[in-house]
Structure formats: C-alpha cells, structure tokens
Amino acid sequence: MGSSILVVDDSKLARLMVTNLIVERWPQAQIEEAESADEAFLSIEKNIPDHVIIDHNMPGMDGLDLARQLRDVAPQASLTLLTANIQVSIREQAEALGCRFIAKPVNEEKISDLLAELGD
C-alpha cells in the first residue's frame, strides 16, 4: 500500500519512534514529519496525506484544534490523536472529530493495531 502519513509531534524522539514503527510494518508508506501545527499545514499545502497522526500536547495549537482545522482542509484524511492525556473529555472530543485515539507511550502493538485499522 502506498499510503502517505503525516506525523505531527513537537518531540523529535516521539516522531522518530512513531515513524520507525510505521516503517517496520509499512515500509512502502510515504512518511512526512512536522513538529508543529504550522509545519503540518505547510506539509499539507504540498501534499494532502491519507493519514495524519497528531500529538495532542504541543506548543501553540494543540492536537484537537489542529484536527478541527484539518477536517476543513483535508476532509478525506484519517486522523489519529496520540496523547498521554487520557482524560475522558479529550477522548470524547477526538471521537466527535472522527479521530482515532492512541494513548502514549507508543509501542509496536499500538502502531500495528492502528495500521491494521488503516488497512495495511
């Protein structure tokens, strides 16, 4: 599958971990990275990804706000919120936006389950 994935997280280590886990399972995926909502929008201007994995807690615009705006700019992209904040209200807001929800810490099983849902 030649899916394109945008990983948005202010932590370089977190982006690297998620990217490496995806590449192990889905080596043919085209992966872009962004460390902020602003960078995510710049990336999306060039290429709208099939899937966007978004960290919730980022400086500036948080992941839920980014997801809301992405629904307007890239309505066909599937969204996944990735966060250590597992409050019910965060999960409910993600679900209301049609976002999948993955609790940090990220591991191989969580990414494998996500990729299986995405149709690898």
Order of alpha helices (4+ residues) and beta strands (2+ residues): beta-alpha-beta-alpha-beta-alpha-beta-alpha-beta-alpha
